[in-house]
Amino acid sequence: MELVDRYLKAVAKALPEAQREDIIRELSEDIRSEMEDKAHELGRPLTEAEQQALLRQHGNPLLLAARYHQDHRTLAFGRQLIGPVLFPFYVKVLSFNLGLTFVVIAVIFIALGASGQKVGFNNILTTCLLQLLIQLGVVTLIFSLIERHLTKNPDRWDLSACGGLRLDVKMEKNITLPIDRSQWISRFESASIIVASTIALVWLTGVQRYPFLILGPAAAFLKLAPIWYQVYFPIVLLTVAEIVRATINLVRPDWTLFRAVYSVFVHCGGLAVVYFLIKASSWVMAVDSAAGEYARTVGIVNQIIYYALLITGIFSTVMLVVRVTRLIRGPRSHARATGVGATAKEGN
Amino acid sequence: MTPGTSNHDLFENLRLELRRGSLVLAVLAALRKEQYGYTLRKTLSEQGMAIDEGTLYPLLRRLESQGLLLSEWREEEKRNKRFYRLSADGKMILKQLLAEWQSINSSLSGML
């Protein structure tokens, strides 16, 4: 029944949290009853291939979970761009992006106001509207492309994508190994990381060329300090490294140890970047023509960035300790749980 | 898109629309006798009203939240199952819906 668990796990991920446990219990009972019925009919237990075929009839886990959502909102311009399945994810991503952007804009305008500079309502409105349009356009485009793919290929899903079950010859040869497949990395998660990291990469490149994307109208008198240009390449490198890792895990979801070790290295790289940033002590500067006039604004913005970096550094260090501890303890506890001396061998 | 395909899609949409209303009636009627999800699905399928679980379970939840159904988790054959049955309101609504359905049916029979 491992296949059923994997399928249910994939459904559960996209279910409304409040009802998740109840729905999964009921679905589990339904699928298991159906399998028992079928096995009774055949007079023997179902093979894995037969179980797979039966689960396939139940449909794409994402689409099945979407039926339980009360939220049936969609986005349409003439034709439907984003359907009810992706709409909740779309709203989450858009809210996160816009939230982050508006926090940055708010910091700049608060600093301007606190330093006695004139802040026009028109400036705030124009900046917010511009950011809203850019974010709305990019996120909507990406989600509408995913929606198009999902609509065109509703049946194009694989049980191996439900947290990663592969039934190829290689796995069958290794079937005696105590492999904990429930720990495999979901392909949906890997694909999401690729999309999110690519958006981040495009945004990073954009900010480098057009600082108004992050500074808004303040780009007329503020500029990014040289430290950002020094850490730009390492940040791009870390983002690309994450895309490479997610792409590898998209193909090999069973490489969990690879992800755990790789993530520790990427995390260390990220911490190093935060360390150099904190050391810099200045992150925005006034443009030459406005150096005197905006000195106080620059001071306030830098102060806020300093505390934000400090919090990020502390949080990131704690996360790194947790990851390393899990990495060290993980195989041992697994060995204890499975009662085997050797650790569970993974695909890599 | 060819006119044939377009007509087929149109028919499918209208057929689904027609069926959607009838499904509620079928589910309420089948739950005059207490059943759990899988046996209900089998009963409906045997009566020619096949319904996949992605449609049935959300529908059951909706009808329960509207007060037309009652449900309880109970152990049967060493397994926990959720049993559904009509509530008092459900029985009353089913009676009214059946009368409505019979009225529509006789009107249509007269027209066709």
Boltz contact constraints between the chains, C-beta under 6 A:
constraints:
  - contact:
      token1: [A, 26]
      token2: [B, 37]
      max_distance: 6.0
  - contact:
      token1: [A, 26]
      token2: [B, 82]
      max_distance: 6.0
  - contact:
      token1: [A, 29]
      token2: [B, 81]
      max_distance: 6.0
  - contact:
      token1: [A, 30]
      token2: [B, 37]
      max_distance: 6.0
  - contact:
      token1: [A, 30]
      token2: [B, 38]
      max_distance: 6.0
  - contact:
      token1: [A, 30]
      token2: [B, 53]
      max_distance: 6.0
  - contact:
      token1: [A, 33]
      token2: [B, 38]
      max_distance: 6.0
  - contact:
      token1: [A, 64]
      token2: [B, 54]
      max_distance: 6.0
  - contact:
      token1: [A, 67]
      token2: [B, 54]
      max_distance: 6.0
  - contact:
      token1: [A, 67]
      token2: [B, 58]
      max_distance: 6.0
  - contact:
      token1: [A, 68]
      token2: [B, 58]
      max_distance: 6.0
